[in-house]
Amino acid sequence: MQWVDIAALVVALAMATLLAHKWRSRRGLLLLAIASLAYFGFYRNGCVCAIGAIQNVALGLADPSYVLPLPVIAFFVLPLAMALVAGRVFCGAVCPLGAIQEVVVLRPLAVPAWMEKPLRLLAYIYLAAAVLFAATGAAFVICQYDPFVAIFRLTGEVAMLILGGAVLVLGLFVGRPYCRFFCPMGVLLSLVSRFSAWRVKVTTGQCVRCRLCEKSCPYGAIRVAAGAGSSPPSETGIEKHSGKMVLATTILLTPLLAVAGALLGASLSSVTSRVHPTVQLADRMYLELNHKVEGVTNESDSFRRTRRPVEKLYDEASGITRQFRTGGYAAGGFVGLAAGLMLVGAGLRRTRKEFDADPGSCLACGRCYNACPLDRKRSNDDKVLRSQ
């Protein structure tokens, strides 16, 4: 089944690329998403998962003795490689977590721009935490708190079933909330897609600025043309100077945010390290030996039976805490840098003549194809030519 899964992933990625860039078919992308949901989600129970593979890769890089399985490597590398070529086609029609949210979008509400960017920072925090916990061997939190795996397997903890159901209910009104605001793989795919060779184009003709594509996108991925719907506002010299000052300030603030994030991440090591079972056991043994708690746990009782010196357990726990401190510098610095770059992006003023899709945010769902009147006309003309 390893080879079947890899083959299915390759075929699905190829089909998604053709449907998104050559055939420009919203219907085809939706059908492919449903097929991916059926196979990768319900039939294969959501595993192997490209999102969860991040943790395996992080552990493999940190621990040379850990051997990465071939499917895990394929499910991590292939979506990123395809993103470099064709953008986030994996998100659009191949990822089962994205597909289950895609089919429930009913009446999406636009998330205000001032709220969307801070919410997207949550995915960077989640990615940094997931890599830190996996690299230190503490936990695979992405798999542990996957909101949909219990639904795919039709079994699991009640709390996770409720969580998955809540995300789907939210997804009725907020387009793909997990993909946009929490998915760690989405962060990587967004970064890589900004350098993709092929990008989703809203229209194949001259944009008429009808704004229908903007209204059709439930994911806030359409970049608005300058002066759309009205005459472009004129800027005074004071406004231009103020905009430049804001941009300069955010640029200078970015390295400070990265440093502050690194220091904060390291300072939290005494808290985050307690996720690791060894640190938890060391804390428990300390409390028991100093008569601060009553009774024993299964873990502490098992440790006593090994007759290992407790000092060695303390030393091992201290080493793990130091690893968390080192990793905290990297994780916190990454999040701080991401926050700074988001502020810089918000301060930039770009002018564009047409509506287009932001390559980092666009999920290649094809909704804007059906909304564009020029694209509908082209599609109808093609049907007439084929019928003749």
C-alpha positions as CSV (number, residue, x, y, z in Angstrom):
1,M,0.0,0.0,0.0
2,Q,3.0,2.3,0.4
3,W,3.5,2.4,-3.4
4,V,-0.2,2.7,-4.0
5,D,-0.4,5.7,-1.8
6,I,2.6,7.4,-3.4
7,A,1.2,6.6,-6.9
8,A,-2.2,8.0,-5.9
9,L,-0.5,11.2,-4.6
10,V,1.5,11.7,-7.8
11,V,-1.6,11.2,-10.0
12,A,-3.7,13.5,-7.8
13,L,-1.1,16.3,-7.9
14,A,-0.7,16.0,-11.7
15,M,-4.5,16.1,-12.2
16,A,-4.9,19.1,-9.8
17,T,-2.2,20.9,-11.8
18,L,-3.9,20.3,-15.1
19,L,-7.3,21.2,-13.8
20,A,-6.1,24.4,-12.1
21,H,-3.7,25.7,-14.8
22,K,-4.6,24.2,-18.2
23,W,-8.3,23.2,-18.1
24,R,-9.2,25.8,-15.5
25,S,-12.1,23.7,-14.3
26,R,-13.7,24.4,-10.9
27,R,-16.0,21.3,-11.3
28,G,-13.0,19.1,-12.0
29,L,-11.1,20.4,-9.0
30,L,-14.2,19.8,-6.8
31,L,-14.6,16.3,-8.0
32,L,-10.9,15.6,-7.5
33,A,-11.2,17.0,-3.9
34,I,-14.1,14.6,-3.2
35,A,-12.1,11.7,-4.6
36,S,-9.0,12.7,-2.5
37,L,-11.3,13.0,0.6
38,A,-12.7,9.5,-0.1
39,Y,-9.3,7.8,-0.6
40,F,-6.7,9.7,1.5
41,G,-9.3,10.6,4.2
42,F,-11.9,7.9,4.8
43,Y,-10.2,4.9,3.1
44,R,-6.7,5.5,4.3
45,N,-7.9,7.1,7.6
46,G,-6.0,10.3,7.0
47,C,-2.6,8.6,7.2
48,V,0.0,9.1,5.7
49,C,-0.6,12.8,6.1
50,A,1.6,15.5,4.5
51,I,0.8,17.8,7.5
52,G,1.9,15.2,10.1
53,A,5.0,14.3,8.0
54,I,6.5,17.6,9.1
55,Q,7.0,16.0,12.6
56,N,8.7,12.9,11.2
57,V,11.1,15.0,9.1
58,A,11.9,17.2,12.1
59,L,12.6,14.2,14.3
60,G,14.7,12.6,11.5
61,L,16.8,15.7,11.2
62,A,17.3,16.0,14.9
63,D,17.9,12.3,15.6
64,P,20.1,10.4,13.1
65,S,19.0,7.1,14.5
66,Y,15.4,7.7,13.4
67,V,14.7,6.3,10.0
68,L,12.2,8.1,7.9
69,P,9.7,5.8,6.1
70,L,9.5,6.2,2.3
71,P,5.8,7.3,2.2
72,V,6.5,10.0,4.8
73,I,9.3,11.4,2.7
74,A,7.1,11.3,-0.4
75,F,4.1,13.0,1.2
76,F,6.4,15.7,2.6
77,V,8.5,16.4,-0.4
78,L,6.0,16.0,-3.4
79,P,3.5,18.7,-2.3
80,L,6.3,21.2,-1.7
81,A,8.0,20.3,-5.0
82,M,4.7,20.7,-6.9
83,A,4.1,24.0,-5.1
84,L,7.3,25.3,-6.5
85,V,6.0,24.4,-10.0
86,A,2.2,25.1,-9.8
87,G,1.4,26.7,-6.4
88,R,-0.9,25.2,-3.8
89,V,-2.6,22.6,-5.9
90,F,-2.1,20.1,-3.1
91,C,-4.3,22.3,-0.8
92,G,-6.9,22.9,-3.6
93,A,-7.9,19.3,-4.4
94,V,-5.5,16.7,-2.9
95,C,-5.3,17.3,0.8
96,P,-8.1,15.4,2.6
97,L,-8.2,18.0,5.5
98,G,-8.7,20.8,2.9
99,A,-11.2,18.8,0.9
100,I,-13.5,18.1,3.8
101,Q,-13.6,21.8,4.5
102,E,-14.0,22.7,0.8
103,V,-17.2,20.6,0.5
104,V,-18.9,22.3,3.5
105,V,-18.4,25.9,2.6
106,L,-22.0,27.2,2.4
107,R,-22.3,30.9,3.1
108,P,-18.8,32.2,3.6
109,L,-18.3,35.5,5.4
110,A,-15.3,37.7,4.6
111,V,-12.8,37.9,7.4
112,P,-11.7,41.5,7.9
113,A,-8.1,42.2,6.8
114,W,-7.2,43.6,10.2
115,M,-8.2,40.2,11.8
116,E,-7.0,37.8,9.1
117,K,-3.2,38.5,9.3
118,P,-3.0,38.1,13.1
119,L,-5.0,34.9,12.8
120,R,-2.6,33.6,10.1
121,L,0.2,34.0,12.6
122,L,-1.3,31.2,14.6
123,A,-0.2,28.7,11.9
124,Y,3.4,29.9,12.3
125,I,3.2,29.4,16.1
126,Y,1.7,26.0,15.6
127,L,4.4,25.0,13.1
128,A,7.2,26.2,15.4
129,A,5.7,24.3,18.4
130,A,5.1,21.1,16.3
131,V,8.7,21.1,15.0
132,L,10.1,21.8,18.5
133,F,8.1,19.0,20.2
134,A,8.9,16.5,17.5
135,A,12.6,17.3,17.2
136,T,13.0,16.8,21.0
137,G,11.0,13.6,20.9
138,A,8.4,15.0,23.2
139,A,5.2,14.6,21.2
140,F,3.6,14.6,17.7
141,V,1.1,17.3,18.5
142,I,-0.2,17.7,14.9
143,C,-1.3,14.1,14.9
144,Q,-2.5,14.2,18.5
145,Y,-4.7,17.3,17.8
146,D,-5.7,16.6,14.2
147,P,-9.4,17.9,14.1
148,F,-10.4,15.5,11.3
149,V,-8.7,12.2,11.9
150,A,-11.4,11.0,14.3
151,I,-14.0,11.8,11.7
152,F,-12.0,9.9,9.0
153,R,-11.7,6.9,11.2
154,L,-15.3,7.2,12.5
155,T,-13.9,6.5,15.9
156,G,-11.7,8.2,18.5
157,E,-12.0,10.4,21.6
158,V,-15.2,12.3,22.0
159,A,-13.3,15.5,22.5
160,M,-11.6,15.2,19.1
161,L,-14.9,14.3,17.4
162,I,-16.4,17.4,18.9
163,L,-13.4,19.5,17.8
164,G,-13.7,18.2,14.3
165,G,-17.4,18.9,14.2
166,A,-16.9,22.4,15.5
167,V,-14.3,23.2,12.8
168,L,-16.7,21.9,10.1
169,V,-19.5,24.0,11.5
170,L,-17.3,27.1,11.6
171,G,-16.2,26.2,8.0
172,L,-19.8,26.7,6.9
173,F,-19.3,30.4,7.3
174,V,-15.5,30.9,7.4
175,G,-13.8,29.4,4.4
176,R,-11.4,26.6,5.5
177,P,-10.5,27.9,8.9
178,Y,-8.0,25.1,9.7
179,C,-6.2,25.6,6.3
180,R,-5.9,29.3,6.6
181,F,-5.2,29.9,10.3
182,F,-3.8,26.7,11.8
183,C,-2.3,24.3,9.1
184,P,1.5,24.0,9.6
185,M,2.0,22.6,6.1
186,G,0.0,25.6,4.7
187,V,2.8,27.8,6.1
188,L,5.5,25.9,4.1
189,L,3.4,25.7,1.0
190,S,2.5,29.4,1.1
191,L,6.2,30.3,1.4
192,V,7.2,28.0,-1.5
193,S,4.3,29.0,-3.7
194,R,5.5,32.6,-3.8
195,F,8.2,31.3,-6.1
196,S,6.1,29.0,-8.2
197,A,6.6,28.9,-12.0
198,W,2.8,28.7,-12.7
199,R,0.3,30.8,-10.8
200,V,-3.4,30.9,-10.8
201,K,-4.7,33.7,-13.0
202,V,-8.2,35.0,-12.4
203,T,-9.0,35.7,-16.0
204,T,-7.5,34.8,-19.4
205,G,-8.5,38.1,-20.9
206,Q,-8.4,41.8,-20.1
207,C,-9.8,42.3,-16.6
208,V,-13.0,44.4,-16.6
209,R,-12.8,45.0,-12.8
210,C,-16.3,43.6,-12.1
211,R,-15.1,42.4,-8.7
212,L,-17.0,39.1,-9.1
213,C,-13.8,37.1,-8.5
214,E,-13.2,38.9,-5.2
215,K,-16.7,38.2,-4.0
216,S,-16.4,34.5,-5.1
217,C,-13.2,33.8,-3.1
218,P,-14.0,32.7,0.4
219,Y,-10.3,32.6,1.4
220,G,-9.4,36.3,0.9
221,A,-6.8,35.4,-1.7
222,I,-7.8,38.0,-4.4
223,R,-5.6,41.0,-4.6
224,V,-7.7,44.1,-5.6
225,A,-6.8,46.3,-8.6
226,A,-6.0,49.9,-7.8
227,G,-9.0,52.2,-8.1
228,A,-11.4,49.3,-8.6
229,G,-15.0,50.4,-8.6
230,S,-14.1,54.1,-8.2
231,S,-11.5,56.6,-9.2
232,P,-8.2,56.0,-7.5
233,P,-7.7,58.3,-4.5
234,S,-5.1,61.0,-4.7
235,E,-2.4,61.0,-2.1
236,T,-1.0,64.2,-0.6
237,G,2.7,64.6,0.1
238,I,2.0,64.3,3.8
239,E,0.2,60.9,3.3
240,K,3.1,59.6,1.1
241,H,5.6,60.6,3.8
242,S,3.5,59.0,6.5
243,G,3.3,55.7,4.6
244,K,7.1,55.7,4.1
245,M,7.6,56.3,7.8
246,V,5.3,53.4,8.7
247,L,7.1,51.1,6.3
248,A,10.5,52.1,7.6
249,T,9.4,51.6,11.2
250,T,8.1,48.1,10.5
251,I,11.3,47.2,8.7
252,L,13.3,48.3,11.7
253,L,11.0,46.6,14.0
254,T,11.3,43.2,12.3
255,P,14.7,42.1,13.7
256,L,13.6,43.3,17.2
257,L,10.5,41.1,17.0
258,A,12.7,38.2,16.0
259,V,15.1,38.7,18.9
260,A,12.2,39.2,21.3
261,G,10.5,36.0,20.0
262,A,13.7,34.1,20.4
263,L,14.2,35.3,24.0
264,L,10.5,34.5,24.8
265,G,10.8,31.0,23.3
266,A,13.9,30.2,25.3
267,S,12.3,31.6,28.5
268,L,9.4,29.2,28.1
269,S,11.6,26.1,28.0
270,S,10.9,25.2,31.6
271,V,7.2,25.1,30.7
272,T,7.4,23.5,27.2
273,S,9.9,20.8,28.3
274,R,7.2,19.4,30.6
275,V,5.5,18.0,27.6
276,H,8.3,15.5,27.4
277,P,7.5,12.2,29.3
278,T,11.0,12.0,30.8
279,V,10.7,15.5,32.3
280,Q,7.3,14.7,33.6
281,L,8.6,11.6,35.2
282,A,11.5,13.5,36.8
283,D,9.1,16.0,38.2
284,R,6.9,13.3,39.6
285,M,9.8,11.4,41.2
286,Y,11.0,14.6,42.8
287,L,7.6,15.3,44.3
288,E,7.3,11.7,45.6
289,L,10.7,11.5,47.1
290,N,10.3,14.8,48.9
291,H,6.8,13.7,50.2
292,K,5.0,16.5,48.3
293,V,2.4,14.2,46.9
294,E,0.8,11.0,48.1
295,G,0.9,7.6,46.3
296,V,2.7,6.7,43.0
297,T,1.8,6.6,39.4
298,N,2.3,3.7,36.9
299,E,5.3,5.5,35.4
300,S,7.0,6.3,38.7
301,D,6.4,2.7,40.0
302,S,7.9,1.3,36.8
303,F,10.9,3.5,37.2
304,R,11.5,2.4,40.8
305,R,11.4,-1.3,39.6
306,T,14.3,-0.6,37.2
307,R,16.5,0.4,40.2
308,R,18.1,3.2,38.1
309,P,19.6,6.0,40.2
310,V,17.1,8.9,40.3
311,E,20.1,11.3,39.7
312,K,20.5,10.0,36.2
313,L,16.8,10.6,35.5
314,Y,17.3,14.2,36.7
315,D,20.4,14.7,34.5
316,E,18.5,13.3,31.5
317,A,15.6,15.7,32.2
318,S,18.0,18.6,32.6
319,G,19.5,17.8,29.2
320,I,16.1,17.7,27.6
321,T,15.2,21.1,29.1
322,R,18.4,22.5,27.6
323,Q,17.4,21.1,24.2
324,F,14.0,22.9,24.6
325,R,15.9,26.1,25.5
326,T,18.0,25.9,22.4
327,G,15.0,25.0,20.3
328,G,13.0,27.8,21.9
329,Y,15.5,30.3,20.5
330,A,14.9,29.0,17.0
331,A,11.1,28.6,17.3
332,G,10.5,31.9,18.9
333,G,12.8,33.8,16.5
334,F,11.0,32.2,13.6
335,V,7.6,33.4,14.9
336,G,8.9,36.8,15.7
337,L,10.4,37.1,12.2
338,A,7.1,36.0,10.6
339,A,5.2,38.6,12.6
340,G,7.6,41.3,11.5
341,L,7.4,40.4,7.9
342,M,3.6,40.4,8.1
343,L,3.8,44.0,9.4
344,V,6.1,45.0,6.6
345,G,3.7,43.4,4.1
346,A,0.8,45.3,5.5
347,G,2.8,48.6,5.2
348,L,3.7,48.1,1.5
349,R,1.5,49.9,-1.0
350,R,1.3,48.1,-4.3
351,T,-0.6,49.2,-7.4
352,R,-1.9,46.6,-9.9
353,K,-4.0,47.0,-13.0
354,E,-5.9,43.8,-12.6
355,F,-7.4,41.6,-10.0
356,D,-5.2,38.6,-9.4
357,A,-4.7,35.8,-6.9
358,D,-2.0,36.1,-4.2
359,P,0.2,33.1,-4.8
360,G,0.8,32.5,-1.1
361,S,-2.9,32.6,-0.1
362,C,-4.5,31.1,-3.2
363,L,-5.7,27.5,-2.6
364,A,-6.2,26.8,-6.3
365,C,-9.9,25.9,-5.8
366,G,-11.0,27.4,-9.1
367,R,-14.0,29.4,-7.7
368,C,-12.8,32.6,-9.4
369,Y,-12.8,30.9,-12.8
370,N,-16.6,30.4,-12.7
371,A,-17.1,34.0,-11.4
372,C,-15.1,35.8,-14.1
373,P,-17.5,36.7,-17.0
374,L,-14.6,36.6,-19.5
375,D,-13.7,33.1,-18.4
376,R,-17.3,32.0,-18.7
377,K,-17.5,33.5,-22.2
378,R,-14.3,31.7,-23.2
379,S,-15.6,28.4,-21.8
380,N,-18.9,28.8,-23.7
381,D,-17.1,29.6,-26.9
382,D,-15.0,26.5,-26.5
383,K,-18.1,24.4,-26.1
384,V,-19.6,25.9,-29.2
385,L,-16.4,25.2,-31.2
386,R,-16.3,21.6,-29.9
387,S,-20.0,21.0,-30.8
388,Q,-19.3,22.3,-34.4
